[in-house]
Amino acid sequence: MVVLAANSSENLVATNHFLRDTEPWTPFLGIGNGLDDLHGLLSVSGNNNSVIGNHFSEVINSQTIRPEGATPVIIRLSEGSGNFVSNNHVVALDVNATSSDSCFEAQVDALLTTGAADGLTVTAVHVDAASARNTVLDSGTEAQVIADRAANAVRATPGVGVQPGLDA
């Protein structure tokens, strides 16, 4: 969705709503951007960028995830250092959307089906080995943040019903 590439540095990405859902309008079924779900909805390659207070919605059919069986990534820090990721909220739902020839009807039906959707397992933040000395705060649970804790500062969002030190 958004790519900060080629040593993109000192950018602020704040208070946005990123929505990734399956296009329900018939002419666009099966049309993608050529990137797989491991790329990240927000991909950062650079230094000292801030990603603060965004809302990410990943509302897709799990059968469409590419590569098959992968866990989709929401925020990916691929290269660079000193990036600050804080207080981002991720909603991930597995839906079985239907299609329609009417653009308006398809969008309304797609939005109304999210209430009956199941949760979708995602990686909220993935920090690659080529990216270090970053700070990731309250942007995903312990299980949703993949980062070398010796090379990056990470404070996971507490999980509901999880007792610190007792549950993983």
DSSP file (Angstrom, degrees, kcal/mol; ACC not computed):
  #  RESIDUE AA STRUCTURE BP1 BP2  ACC     N-H-->O    O-->H-N    N-H-->O    O-->H-N    TCO  KAPPA ALPHA  PHI   PSI    X-CA   Y-CA   Z-CA
    1    1 A M              0   0    0      0, 0.0     2,-0.4     0, 0.0    41,-0.2   0.000 360.0 360.0 360.0 -52.0    0.0    0.0    0.0
    2    2 A V  E     -a   42   0A   0     39,-2.4    41,-2.4    38,-0.1     2,-0.5  -0.997 360.0-171.0-130.7 131.4    2.7    2.4    1.0
    3    3 A V  E     -a   43   0A   0     -2,-0.4     2,-0.8    39,-0.2    41,-0.2  -0.976  11.5-166.9-125.1 119.5    6.4    1.9    0.3
    4    4 A L  E     +a   44   0A   0     39,-3.3    41,-2.6    -2,-0.5     2,-0.2  -0.914  36.3 165.8 -99.7 106.0    9.2    4.1    1.7
    5    5 A A        +     0   0    0     -2,-0.8     4,-0.1     1,-0.2    -2,-0.0  -0.613  34.4  40.1-120.4 172.9   12.1    3.0   -0.4
    6    6 A A  S    S-     0   0    0      1,-0.2    -1,-0.2    -2,-0.2     3,-0.1   0.910 131.0 -45.9  56.5  52.6   15.6    3.9   -1.5
    7    7 A N  S    S-     0   0    0     38,-0.4     2,-0.5     1,-0.2    39,-0.3   0.884  79.5-173.7  59.7  41.8   16.9    5.0    2.0
    8    8 A S        -     0   0    0     37,-1.8     2,-0.3    38,-0.1    -1,-0.2  -0.563  14.4-172.8 -67.0 117.6   13.7    7.1    2.6
    9    9 A S        +     0   0    0     -2,-0.5    39,-0.2    37,-0.2    40,-0.1  -0.892  43.7  11.6-129.0 149.9   14.5    8.9    5.8
   10   10 A E  S    S+     0   0    0     37,-2.0     2,-0.3    -2,-0.3    39,-0.2   0.857  77.9 149.8  59.3  43.4   12.9   11.1    8.4
   11   11 A N        -     0   0    0     36,-0.2    39,-2.9    -3,-0.2     2,-0.5  -0.771  38.9-142.5-100.0 150.0    9.3   10.7    7.2
   12   12 A L  E     -e   50   0B   0     -2,-0.3     2,-0.6    37,-0.2    39,-0.2  -0.968  15.6-178.2-114.2 119.8    6.3   10.8    9.5
   13   13 A V  E     +e   51   0B   0     37,-3.2    39,-1.9    -2,-0.5     2,-0.4  -0.936  27.8 157.6-114.8 104.0    3.5    8.4    8.7
   14   14 A A  E     -e   52   0B   0     -2,-0.6    39,-0.2    37,-0.2    40,-0.1  -0.973  44.9  -0.9-140.2 145.7    0.8    9.2   11.3
   15   15 A T  S    S+     0   0    0     37,-1.6     2,-0.3    -2,-0.4    39,-0.2   0.827  81.8 140.7  50.8  47.9   -2.9    8.9   12.0
   16   16 A N        -     0   0    0     36,-0.2    39,-3.0    -3,-0.1     2,-0.6  -0.727  49.9-133.8-107.5 161.3   -3.9    7.2    8.7
   17   17 A H  E     -i   55   0C   0     -2,-0.3     2,-0.6    37,-0.2    39,-0.2  -0.963  19.7-166.6-115.0 112.0   -6.4    4.4    8.1
   18   18 A F  E     -i   56   0C   0     37,-2.8    39,-3.4    -2,-0.6     2,-0.6  -0.883   7.7-171.3 -97.1 118.7   -4.9    1.7    5.8
   19   19 A L  E     +i   57   0C   0     -2,-0.6     2,-0.6    37,-0.2    39,-0.2  -0.949  10.5 178.4-116.9 117.4   -7.6   -0.6    4.5
   20   20 A R  E     +i   58   0C   0     37,-3.4    39,-3.2    -2,-0.6     2,-0.3  -0.967  21.5 145.7-115.3 116.8   -6.7   -3.7    2.6
   21   21 A D  E     -i   59   0C   0     -2,-0.6     2,-0.4    37,-0.2    39,-0.2  -0.905  54.7 -83.9-139.6 170.9   -9.7   -5.7    1.6
   22   22 A T        -     0   0    0     37,-1.0     7,-0.1    -2,-0.3    88,-0.0  -0.624  47.0-116.1 -78.0 129.6  -10.7   -7.9   -1.3
   23   23 A E        -     0   0    0     -2,-0.4     7,-0.2     5,-0.2     8,-0.1  -0.533  29.5-170.7 -67.3 116.7  -12.1   -5.9   -4.2
   24   24 A P        +     0   0    0      0, 0.0    76,-2.0     0, 0.0     2,-0.5   0.540  52.4 103.9 -89.9  -5.4  -15.7   -7.0   -4.5
   25   25 A W  B >  S-l  100   0D   0     74,-0.2     3,-2.4     1,-0.1     4,-0.4  -0.676  75.3-130.5 -83.3 124.2  -16.5   -5.3   -7.8
   26   26 A T  G >  S+     0   0    0     74,-2.5     3,-1.4    -2,-0.5    -1,-0.1   0.763 100.8  58.6 -46.8 -43.7  -16.5   -7.8  -10.6
   27   27 A P  G 3  S+     0   0    0      0, 0.0    -1,-0.3     0, 0.0    74,-0.1   0.752 111.4  43.4 -62.8 -19.7  -14.3   -6.0  -13.1
   28   28 A F  G X  S+     0   0    0     -3,-2.4     3,-1.9     2,-0.0    -5,-0.2   0.343  79.2 131.0-107.9   7.1  -11.4   -5.9  -10.5
   29   29 A L  T <  S+     0   0    0     -3,-1.4     3,-0.1    -4,-0.4    -3,-0.0  -0.384  80.9   9.9 -60.9 132.3  -11.7   -9.5   -9.2
   30   30 A G  T 3  S+     0   0    0      1,-0.2     2,-0.5    -7,-0.2    -1,-0.3   0.506  94.0 131.1  78.7   4.2   -8.3  -11.1   -9.1
   31   31 A I    <   +     0   0    0     -3,-1.9    -1,-0.2    -8,-0.1     2,-0.2  -0.803  29.6 164.5 -92.7 126.3   -6.4   -7.9   -9.9
   32   32 A G        -     0   0    0     -2,-0.5    -3,-0.0    -3,-0.1     0, 0.0  -0.648  48.9-109.0-128.4-174.3   -3.5   -7.2   -7.5
   33   33 A N        -     0   0    0      2,-0.3     3,-0.1    -2,-0.2    -2,-0.0   0.366  56.1-108.9-101.3   4.2   -0.4   -5.1   -7.3
   34   34 A G  S    S+     0   0    0      1,-0.3     2,-0.3     0, 0.0    -3,-0.0   0.383  83.8 114.6  87.1  -4.6    2.1   -7.9   -7.9
   35   35 A L        -     0   0    0      1,-0.0    -1,-0.3     2,-0.0    -2,-0.3  -0.775  60.9-130.5 -99.8 144.4    3.4   -7.9   -4.3
   36   36 A D    >   -     0   0    0     -2,-0.3     3,-1.3    -3,-0.1     4,-0.3  -0.307  30.7 -98.8 -85.6 177.1    2.8  -10.9   -1.9
   37   37 A D  T 3  S+     0   0    0     29,-3.5    36,-2.8     1,-0.3     3,-0.2   0.512 116.9  66.8 -76.7  -4.6    1.4  -10.6    1.6
   38   38 A L  T 3  S+     0   0    0     28,-0.4    -1,-0.3    34,-0.2     3,-0.0   0.610  83.4  75.9 -86.2 -13.6    4.9  -10.8    3.2
   39   39 A H  S <  S-     0   0    0     -3,-1.3    -1,-0.2     1,-0.1    -2,-0.2   0.839 100.3-123.3 -66.9 -35.0    5.8   -7.4    1.7
   40   40 A G        -     0   0    0     -4,-0.3    34,-0.3    33,-0.3     3,-0.2   0.113  10.4-106.7 101.2 142.8    3.8   -5.5    4.3
   41   41 A L  S    S+     0   0    0     33,-1.0   -39,-2.4    32,-0.6     2,-0.5   0.852 119.7  30.1 -68.5 -33.1    1.0   -2.9    3.9
   42   42 A L  E    S-ab   2  75A   0     32,-2.4    34,-2.8   -41,-0.2     2,-0.5  -0.986  80.7-171.7-124.9 118.2    3.6   -0.4    4.9
   43   43 A S  E     -ab   3  76A   0    -41,-2.4   -39,-3.3    -2,-0.5     2,-0.5  -0.946   3.0-164.6-115.9 128.4    7.2   -1.2    3.9
   44   44 A V  E     +ab   4  77A   0     32,-3.2    34,-2.4    -2,-0.5    35,-1.2  -0.951  18.0 169.4-120.7 124.9   10.1    0.9    5.2
   45   45 A S  E     + b   0  79A   0    -41,-2.6   -37,-1.8    -2,-0.5   -38,-0.4  -0.876  55.5  56.5-128.3  96.8   13.6    1.0    3.8
   46   46 A G  S    S-     0   0    0     33,-2.2     2,-0.3    -2,-0.4   -37,-0.2  -0.981  77.6 -72.8 165.7-173.7   15.4    3.9    5.4
   47   47 A N  S    S+     0   0    0     -2,-0.3   -37,-2.0    33,-0.2    35,-0.2  -0.854  90.1   2.3-119.3 146.3   16.4    5.6    8.6
   48   48 A N  S    S+     0   0    0     33,-2.2     2,-0.2    -2,-0.3    35,-0.2   0.789  77.5 153.7  57.4  35.9   14.7    7.6   11.4
   49   49 A N        -     0   0    0    -39,-0.2    35,-3.1    -3,-0.2     2,-0.4  -0.653  34.2-141.9 -89.2 152.4   11.2    7.3   10.1
   50   50 A S  E     -ef  12  84B   0    -39,-2.9   -37,-3.2    -2,-0.2     2,-0.5  -0.974  16.1-176.0-119.7 129.6    8.2    7.5   12.5
   51   51 A V  E     +ef  13  85B   0     33,-3.2    35,-2.5    -2,-0.4     2,-0.4  -0.922  25.9 166.3-122.8 100.5    5.1    5.4   12.1
   52   52 A I  E     -ef  14  86B   0    -39,-1.9   -37,-1.6    -2,-0.5    35,-0.2  -0.959  48.8 -10.3-131.0 130.6    2.7    6.5   14.8
   53   53 A G  S    S+     0   0    0     33,-2.1     2,-0.2    -2,-0.4    35,-0.2   0.788  78.7 152.3  64.0  35.2   -1.0    6.1   15.6
   54   54 A N        -     0   0    0     32,-0.3    35,-2.8   -39,-0.2     2,-0.5  -0.620  39.6-137.8 -94.8 157.4   -2.2    4.5   12.4
   55   55 A H  E     -ij  17  89C   0    -39,-3.0   -37,-2.8    -2,-0.2     2,-0.5  -0.972  18.5-166.9-114.8 119.5   -5.1    2.1   12.0
   56   56 A F  E     -ij  18  90C   0     33,-3.3    35,-3.0    -2,-0.5     2,-0.5  -0.930   3.0-170.3-109.9 125.3   -4.5   -0.9    9.7
   57   57 A S  E     -ij  19  91C   0    -39,-3.4   -37,-3.4    -2,-0.5     2,-0.6  -0.968   6.2-178.0-116.5 118.6   -7.4   -3.0    8.6
   58   58 A E  E     +ij  20  92C   0     33,-3.1    35,-2.8    -2,-0.5     2,-0.6  -0.923  12.0 167.0-114.6 102.2   -6.6   -6.3    6.8
   59   59 A V  E     +ij  21  93C   0    -39,-3.2   -37,-1.0    -2,-0.6     2,-0.3  -0.837  23.7 129.8-122.8  89.9  -10.0   -7.7    5.8
   60   60 A I  E     - j   0  94C   0     33,-1.9    35,-2.1    -2,-0.6     2,-0.6  -0.840  63.9 -95.0-137.6 168.1   -9.4  -10.6    3.3
   61   61 A N    >   -     0   0    0     -2,-0.3     3,-2.6    33,-0.3     4,-0.3  -0.808  32.4-139.4 -85.4 123.4  -10.2  -14.2    2.6
   62   62 A S  G >  S+     0   0    0     -2,-0.6     3,-1.1     1,-0.3     7,-0.3   0.728  99.5  69.0 -59.2 -21.2   -7.4  -16.3    4.0
   63   63 A Q  G 3  S+     0   0    0      1,-0.2    -1,-0.3     5,-0.1     5,-0.0   0.659  94.7  56.7 -70.6 -14.6   -7.6  -18.5    0.9
   64   64 A T  G <  S+     0   0    0     -3,-2.6    -1,-0.2     2,-0.0    -2,-0.2   0.438  76.4 123.6 -96.8  -0.1   -6.2  -15.5   -1.1
   65   65 A I    <   -     0   0    0     -3,-1.1     4,-0.2    -4,-0.3     5,-0.1  -0.394  59.5-121.2 -65.3 134.3   -3.0  -15.1    0.9
   66   66 A R  S    S+     0   0    0      2,-0.1   -29,-3.5     1,-0.1   -28,-0.4  -0.995  95.4  34.8-128.3 133.3    0.2  -15.3   -1.2
   67   67 A P  S >  S-     0   0    0      0, 0.0     3,-2.2     0, 0.0    -1,-0.1   0.577 111.1-107.5 -67.4 153.8    2.4  -17.2   -0.8
   68   68 A E  T 3  S+     0   0    0      1,-0.3    -2,-0.1    -2,-0.2     3,-0.1  -0.226 101.3  15.8 -54.5 132.5   -0.1  -19.8    0.3
   69   69 A G  T 3  S+     0   0    0     -7,-0.3    -1,-0.3     1,-0.3    -3,-0.1   0.383  94.6 134.3  85.5  -3.6    0.1  -20.5    4.0
   70   70 A A    <   -     0   0    0     -3,-2.2    -1,-0.3    -5,-0.1    -5,-0.1  -0.336  59.7-120.8 -75.4 159.1    2.1  -17.3    4.8
   71   71 A T        -     0   0    0     -3,-0.1    51,-0.2    -2,-0.0    -1,-0.1  -0.914  35.8-119.7 -98.0 117.1    1.2  -15.0    7.7
   72   72 A P        -     0   0    0      0, 0.0    51,-3.1     0, 0.0     2,-0.4  -0.229  21.8-137.8 -59.6 144.6    0.5  -11.5    6.2
   73   73 A V  E     - c   0 123A   0    -36,-2.8   -32,-0.6    49,-0.2   -33,-0.3  -0.869  17.6-174.7-105.1 135.8    2.8   -8.7    7.4
   74   74 A I  E    S+     0   0A   0     49,-2.6   -32,-2.4    -2,-0.4   -33,-1.0   0.909  76.3  19.5 -93.0 -59.2    1.3   -5.3    8.2
   75   75 A I  E    S-bc  42 125A   0     49,-2.0    51,-2.6    48,-0.4     2,-0.5  -0.964  71.3-172.2-115.1 126.4    4.4   -3.1    8.9
   76   76 A R  E     -bc  43 126A   0    -34,-2.8   -32,-3.2    -2,-0.5     2,-0.8  -0.972  14.7-164.7-123.8 121.7    7.8   -4.2    7.6
   77   77 A L  E     +bc  44 127A   0     49,-2.6    51,-2.7    -2,-0.5    54,-0.2  -0.887  20.6 167.5 -98.7 102.8   11.1   -2.6    8.4
   78   78 A S  E     +     0   0A   0    -34,-2.4    52,-0.3    -2,-0.8     2,-0.3   0.834  58.8   0.2 -91.0 -34.7   13.3   -4.1    5.7
   79   79 A E  E    S+b   45   0A   0    -35,-1.2   -33,-2.2   -33,-0.1    52,-0.3  -0.982  94.4  45.7-150.3 157.6   16.4   -1.9    5.9
   80   80 A G  E     -m  131   0E   0     50,-1.3    52,-1.5    -2,-0.3     2,-0.3  -0.459  60.6-107.3 106.1-176.0   17.7    1.0    7.9
   81   81 A S  E    S+m  132   0E   0     50,-0.2   -33,-2.2    -2,-0.1    52,-0.2  -0.951  78.8  44.0-149.5 166.3   17.9    2.0   11.5
   82   82 A G        +     0   0    0     51,-0.9    52,-0.2    50,-0.8     2,-0.2   0.641  67.7 154.2  72.9  15.1   16.4    4.4   14.1
   83   83 A N        -     0   0    0     49,-0.3    52,-2.8   -35,-0.2     2,-0.5  -0.522  33.0-148.0 -77.4 146.0   12.9    3.9   12.9
   84   84 A F  E     +fg  50 135B   0    -35,-3.1   -33,-3.2    50,-0.2     2,-0.5  -0.963  16.7 179.1-121.4 114.8   10.1    4.5   15.5
   85   85 A V  E     +fg  51 136B   0     50,-3.2    52,-3.2    -2,-0.5     2,-0.4  -0.969  18.4 161.3-118.6 116.4    6.9    2.5   15.3
   86   86 A S  E     -fg  52 137B   0    -35,-2.5   -33,-2.1    -2,-0.5   -32,-0.3  -0.996  47.7  -4.7-146.6 141.1    4.4    3.3   18.1
   87   87 A N  S    S+     0   0    0     50,-1.7     2,-0.3    -2,-0.4    52,-0.2   0.823  72.6 156.5  53.6  43.3    0.8    2.9   19.0
   88   88 A N        -     0   0    0     49,-0.4     2,-0.4    50,-0.2   -33,-0.2  -0.760  31.3-144.3 -95.5 147.5   -0.5    1.4   15.8
   89   89 A H  E     -j   55   0C   0    -35,-2.8   -33,-3.3    -2,-0.3     2,-0.5  -0.941  10.4-162.2-117.3 131.8   -3.7   -0.6   15.8
   90   90 A V  E     -j   56   0C   0     -2,-0.4     2,-0.5   -35,-0.2   -33,-0.2  -0.954   7.9-173.6-118.3 127.8   -4.2   -3.7   13.6
   91   91 A V  E     -j   57   0C   0    -35,-3.0   -33,-3.1    -2,-0.5     2,-0.5  -0.986  11.2-178.0-114.9 121.2   -7.6   -5.2   12.8
   92   92 A A  E     +j   58   0C   0     -2,-0.5    28,-1.9   -35,-0.2     2,-0.4  -0.971   4.0 174.5-127.4 119.4   -7.3   -8.5   10.9
   93   93 A L  E     -jK  59 119C   0    -35,-2.8   -33,-1.9    -2,-0.5     2,-0.7  -0.961  27.8-141.2-129.6 141.8  -10.3  -10.4    9.7
   94   94 A D  E     +jK  60 118C   0     24,-3.6    24,-1.7    -2,-0.4     2,-0.3  -0.892  36.7 170.5 -99.1 109.8  -10.8  -13.5    7.6
   95   95 A V        -     0   0    0    -35,-2.1     2,-0.7    -2,-0.7    19,-0.1  -0.851  37.8-139.8-122.1 156.5  -13.9  -12.9    5.4
   96   96 A N        -     0   0    0     -2,-0.3     2,-0.1    17,-0.1    -2,-0.0  -0.801  34.2-164.8-112.8  85.8  -15.5  -14.6    2.5
   97   97 A A        -     0   0    0     -2,-0.7     2,-0.2     1,-0.1    13,-0.1  -0.367   7.3-143.1 -75.1 148.7  -16.5  -11.6    0.4
   98   98 A T        -     0   0    0      8,-0.1     2,-0.2    -2,-0.1    12,-0.1  -0.677  15.1-127.7-103.7 164.5  -19.0  -11.9   -2.5
   99   99 A S        -     0   0    0     -2,-0.2     2,-0.3   -74,-0.1   -74,-0.2  -0.703  22.0-176.0-112.4 165.6  -18.8  -10.0   -5.7
  100  100 A S  B     -l   25   0D   0    -76,-2.0   -74,-2.5    -2,-0.2     6,-0.1  -0.989  35.3-130.3-155.3 154.2  -21.3   -7.9   -7.6
  101  101 A D  S    S+     0   0    0     -2,-0.3     2,-0.6   -76,-0.2   -76,-0.1   0.628  94.3  79.4 -81.0 -14.2  -21.6   -6.0  -10.9
  102  102 A S  S  > S-     0   0    0      1,-0.2     4,-2.5     2,-0.0     5,-0.2  -0.859  70.1-156.0 -95.9 118.8  -22.7   -2.9   -8.9
  103  103 A C  H  > S+     0   0    0     -2,-0.6     4,-2.2     2,-0.2     5,-0.2   0.927  94.0  46.2 -58.9 -47.7  -19.7   -1.1   -7.4
  104  104 A F  H  > S+     0   0    0      1,-0.2     4,-2.4     2,-0.2     5,-0.2   0.939 113.9  47.2 -62.5 -48.5  -21.8    0.5   -4.6
  105  105 A E  H  > S+     0   0    0      1,-0.2     4,-2.5     2,-0.2     5,-0.2   0.892 112.0  51.3 -61.3 -40.6  -23.7   -2.7   -3.8
  106  106 A A  H  X S+     0   0    0     -4,-2.5     4,-2.2     2,-0.2    -1,-0.2   0.911 111.1  47.0 -64.3 -43.4  -20.4   -4.7   -3.6
  107  107 A Q  H  X S+     0   0    0     -4,-2.2     4,-2.1    -5,-0.2    -2,-0.2   0.918 113.5  47.9 -66.2 -43.2  -18.7   -2.2   -1.3
  108  108 A V  H  X S+     0   0    0     -4,-2.4     4,-2.1     1,-0.2    -2,-0.2   0.935 113.3  47.6 -63.2 -46.7  -21.7   -2.0    1.1
  109  109 A D  H  X S+     0   0    0     -4,-2.5     4,-1.3     1,-0.2    -1,-0.2   0.892 110.7  52.7 -61.6 -39.6  -22.1   -5.8    1.2
  110  110 A A  H  < S+     0   0    0     -4,-2.2     4,-0.4     1,-0.2     3,-0.2   0.908 110.9  46.3 -63.9 -42.0  -18.3   -6.2    1.8
  111  111 A L  H >< S+     0   0    0     -4,-2.1     3,-0.8     1,-0.2     4,-0.2   0.865 111.0  52.3 -68.8 -36.0  -18.4   -3.7    4.7
  112  112 A L  H >< S+     0   0    0     -4,-2.1     3,-0.7     1,-0.2    -1,-0.2   0.733 100.9  61.7 -74.2 -21.6  -21.5   -5.4    6.3
  113  113 A T  G >< S+     0   0    0     -4,-1.3     3,-1.0    -3,-0.2    -1,-0.2   0.614  82.2  81.2 -80.2 -10.9  -20.0   -8.9    6.2
  114  114 A T  G X  S+     0   0    0     -3,-0.8     3,-1.3    -4,-0.4    -1,-0.2   0.760  79.0  68.3 -68.8 -22.7  -17.1   -8.0    8.5
  115  115 A G  G <  S+     0   0    0     -3,-0.7    -1,-0.2     1,-0.3    -2,-0.1   0.813 104.6  42.0 -64.4 -29.6  -19.3   -8.4   11.6
  116  116 A A  G <  S+     0   0    0     -3,-1.0    -1,-0.3    -4,-0.2    -2,-0.2   0.218  93.7 120.4-100.1  13.5  -19.5  -12.1   11.1
  117  117 A A    <   -     0   0    0     -3,-1.3     2,-0.2     1,-0.1   -22,-0.2  -0.378  58.7-126.8 -81.4 155.9  -15.8  -12.5   10.2
  118  118 A D  E     -K   94   0C   0    -24,-1.7   -24,-3.6     1,-0.1    -1,-0.1  -0.608  36.3 -92.0 -91.9 159.4  -13.2  -14.7   11.9
  119  119 A G  E     -K   93   0C   0    -26,-0.2     2,-0.5    -2,-0.2   -26,-0.3  -0.372  35.6-144.2 -67.8 152.2   -9.9  -13.3   13.2
  120  120 A L        -     0   0    0    -28,-1.9     2,-0.4   -62,-0.1   -28,-0.1  -0.982  14.4-124.9-120.6 127.4   -6.9  -13.5   10.8
  121  121 A T        +     0   0    0     -2,-0.5     2,-0.3     2,-0.0   -28,-0.0  -0.576  42.3 165.6 -72.8 127.3   -3.4  -14.2   12.2
  122  122 A V        -     0   0    0     -2,-0.4     2,-0.7   -51,-0.2   -49,-0.2  -0.912  43.6-118.6-135.9 162.9   -1.0  -11.5   11.0
  123  123 A T  E     -c   73   0A   0    -51,-3.1   -49,-2.6    -2,-0.3   -48,-0.4  -0.941  25.8-166.8 -98.1 112.2    2.5  -10.2   11.8
  124  124 A A  E    S+     0   0A   0     20,-1.1   -49,-2.0    -2,-0.7     2,-0.4   0.920  74.7  13.2 -69.2 -43.8    1.8   -6.7   12.9
  125  125 A V  E     -cd  75 145A   0     19,-1.8    21,-2.9   -51,-0.2     2,-0.5  -0.992  64.6-174.1-136.7 127.5    5.5   -5.6   12.7
  126  126 A H  E     -cd  76 146A   0    -51,-2.6   -49,-2.6    -2,-0.4     2,-0.7  -0.978   5.7-166.2-121.5 118.1    8.3   -7.5   11.0
  127  127 A V  E     -c   77   0A   0     19,-3.4    21,-0.3    -2,-0.5   -49,-0.2  -0.912  16.0-143.7-106.1 113.1   11.8   -6.1   11.5
  128  128 A D    >   -     0   0    0    -51,-2.7     3,-1.8    -2,-0.7    20,-0.1  -0.262  25.2-108.8 -70.7 161.3   14.3   -7.7    9.0
  129  129 A A  T 3  S+     0   0    0      1,-0.3    -1,-0.1    18,-0.1   -50,-0.1   0.781 118.1  63.6 -61.0 -28.2   17.9   -8.5   10.0
  130  130 A A  T 3  S+     0   0    0    -52,-0.3   -50,-1.3   -53,-0.1     2,-0.5   0.473  97.0  67.5 -76.7  -0.8   19.1   -5.6    7.7
  131  131 A S  E <   +m   80   0E   0     -3,-1.8     2,-0.3   -52,-0.3   -50,-0.2  -0.984  66.9 157.0-123.0 124.3   17.2   -3.2    9.9
  132  132 A A  E     +m   81   0E   0    -52,-1.5   -50,-0.8    -2,-0.5   -49,-0.3  -0.891  44.5  43.5-143.1 169.4   18.4   -2.6   13.5
  133  133 A R  S    S+     0   0    0     18,-3.5   -51,-0.9    -2,-0.3     2,-0.2   0.862  78.3 142.5  59.2  39.1   18.3   -0.1   16.4
  134  134 A N        -     0   0    0     17,-0.3    19,-2.8   -52,-0.2     2,-0.5  -0.662  47.3-133.8-101.6 161.9   14.6    0.6   15.8
  135  135 A T  E     -gh  84 153B   0    -52,-2.8   -50,-3.2    -2,-0.2     2,-0.5  -0.984  19.5-176.8-119.2 124.6   12.0    1.1   18.5
  136  136 A V  E     +gh  85 154B   0     17,-3.0    19,-2.7    -2,-0.5     2,-0.4  -0.968  10.3 175.8-123.4 113.4    8.7   -0.7   18.3
  137  137 A L  E     -gh  86 155B   0    -52,-3.2   -50,-1.7    -2,-0.5   -49,-0.4  -0.967  59.1 -23.4-124.1 130.8    6.1    0.1   21.0
  138  138 A D  S    S+     0   0    0     17,-2.5   -50,-0.2    -2,-0.4    18,-0.2   0.811  92.3 117.7  45.8  47.2    2.5   -1.0   21.4
  139  139 A S  S    S-     0   0    0      1,-0.4     2,-0.2    16,-0.4    -1,-0.2   0.218  79.9  -4.6-125.8  11.8    2.0   -2.0   17.8
  140  140 A G  S    S-     0   0    0     15,-0.2    17,-2.5   -16,-0.1    -1,-0.4  -0.799  78.8 -88.7 168.0 153.3    1.3   -5.7   18.2
  141  141 A T    >>  -     0   0    0     15,-0.2     3,-0.9    -2,-0.2     4,-0.8  -0.151  52.5 -93.3 -68.6 171.0    1.3   -8.5   20.8
  142  142 A E  G >4 S+     0   0    0     15,-0.4     3,-0.8     1,-0.3    -1,-0.1   0.894 129.8  48.0 -52.4 -43.0    4.4  -10.4   21.6
  143  143 A A  G 34 S+     0   0    0      1,-0.2    -1,-0.3     3,-0.1    25,-0.0   0.712 109.5  54.1 -72.3 -20.5    3.4  -13.1   19.0
  144  144 A Q  G <4 S+     0   0    0     -3,-0.9   -19,-1.8   -21,-0.1   -20,-1.1   0.492  94.6  75.9 -94.6  -3.9    2.7  -10.4   16.4
  145  145 A V  E <<  -d  125   0A   0     -4,-0.8     2,-0.7    -3,-0.8   -19,-0.2  -0.938  58.2-169.9-113.7 118.7    6.0   -8.7   16.5
  146  146 A I  E     +d  126   0A   0    -21,-2.9   -19,-3.4    -2,-0.6     2,-0.3  -0.923  33.9 125.7-107.7 111.4    9.0  -10.4   14.8
  147  147 A A        -     0   0    0     -2,-0.7     2,-0.8   -21,-0.2   -19,-0.1  -0.973  67.1-101.6-161.9 147.6   12.2   -8.6   15.6
  148  148 A D    >>  -     0   0    0     -2,-0.3     4,-1.3   -21,-0.3     3,-1.1  -0.676  32.0-158.2 -72.6 109.3   15.7   -9.3   17.1
  149  149 A R  T 34 S+     0   0    0     -2,-0.8     5,-0.2     1,-0.3    -1,-0.2   0.687  89.3  57.6 -68.8 -17.7   15.2   -8.1   20.6
  150  150 A A  T 34 S+     0   0    0      1,-0.2    -1,-0.3     3,-0.1     3,-0.1   0.716 115.2  36.1 -81.4 -21.4   19.0   -7.7   21.1
  151  151 A A  T <4 S+     0   0    0     -3,-1.1   -18,-3.5     1,-0.1     2,-0.3   0.522 122.3  40.0-107.1  -9.4   19.2   -5.3   18.1
  152  152 A N  S  < S-     0   0    0     -4,-1.3     2,-0.6   -19,-0.2   -17,-0.2  -0.972  78.0-118.4-139.8 150.7   15.9   -3.5   18.5
  153  153 A A  E     +h  135   0B   0    -19,-2.8   -17,-3.0    -2,-0.3     2,-0.4  -0.825  39.7 179.3 -90.6 123.2   13.8   -2.0   21.4
  154  154 A V  E     +h  136   0B   0     -2,-0.6     2,-0.4   -19,-0.2   -17,-0.2  -0.989  21.0 175.8-131.7 128.4   10.4   -3.8   21.5
  155  155 A R  E     -h  137   0B   0    -19,-2.7   -17,-2.5    -2,-0.4   -16,-0.4  -0.947  26.9-147.1-126.4 110.5    7.5   -3.3   23.9
  156  156 A A        -     0   0    0     -2,-0.4   -15,-0.2   -19,-0.2   -14,-0.1  -0.357  21.4-103.6 -76.4 154.1    4.6   -5.5   22.8
  157  157 A T        -     0   0    0    -17,-2.5   -15,-0.4     1,-0.1    -1,-0.1  -0.612  46.5-107.3 -70.3 130.5    1.0   -4.6   23.3
  158  158 A P        -     0   0    0      0, 0.0     2,-0.3     0, 0.0    -1,-0.1  -0.351  33.2-127.9 -61.1 140.7   -0.4   -6.6   26.2
  159  159 A G    >   -     0   0    0      1,-0.1     3,-1.6   -19,-0.0     2,-0.3  -0.646  26.4-101.1 -88.4 148.8   -2.7   -9.4   25.1
  160  160 A V  T 3  S+     0   0    0     -2,-0.3     3,-0.1     1,-0.3    -1,-0.1  -0.521 107.8   8.8 -68.9 128.4   -6.2   -9.7   26.6
  161  161 A G  T 3  S+     0   0    0     -2,-0.3     2,-0.5     1,-0.3    -1,-0.3   0.571  98.7 128.8  78.1   9.1   -6.2  -12.5   29.2
  162  162 A V    <   -     0   0    0     -3,-1.6    -1,-0.3     6,-0.1    -3,-0.0  -0.851  50.1-148.1-100.9 130.0   -2.5  -12.8   29.1
  163  163 A Q    >>  -     0   0    0     -2,-0.5     3,-2.4    -3,-0.1     4,-2.3  -0.869  26.7-117.1 -98.2 116.5   -0.5  -12.8   32.3
  164  164 A P  T 34 S+     0   0    0      0, 0.0     4,-0.1     0, 0.0    -1,-0.0  -0.226  98.7  13.0 -52.4 132.1    2.9  -11.2   31.8
  165  165 A G  T 34 S+     0   0    0      2,-0.4     3,-0.1     1,-0.1    -3,-0.0   0.206 126.0  61.4  86.5 -16.5    5.7  -13.8   32.6
  166  166 A L  T <4 S+     0   0    0     -3,-2.4     2,-0.3     1,-0.2    -1,-0.1   0.768 100.0  45.2-109.1 -37.1    3.2  -16.7   32.6
  167  167 A D     <        0   0    0     -4,-2.3    -2,-0.4     1,-0.1    -1,-0.2  -0.827 360.0 360.0-110.0 147.8    1.8  -16.7   29.1
  168  168 A A              0   0    0     -2,-0.3    -1,-0.1    -4,-0.1    -6,-0.1   0.443 360.0 360.0 -84.7 360.0    3.6  -16.4   25.8
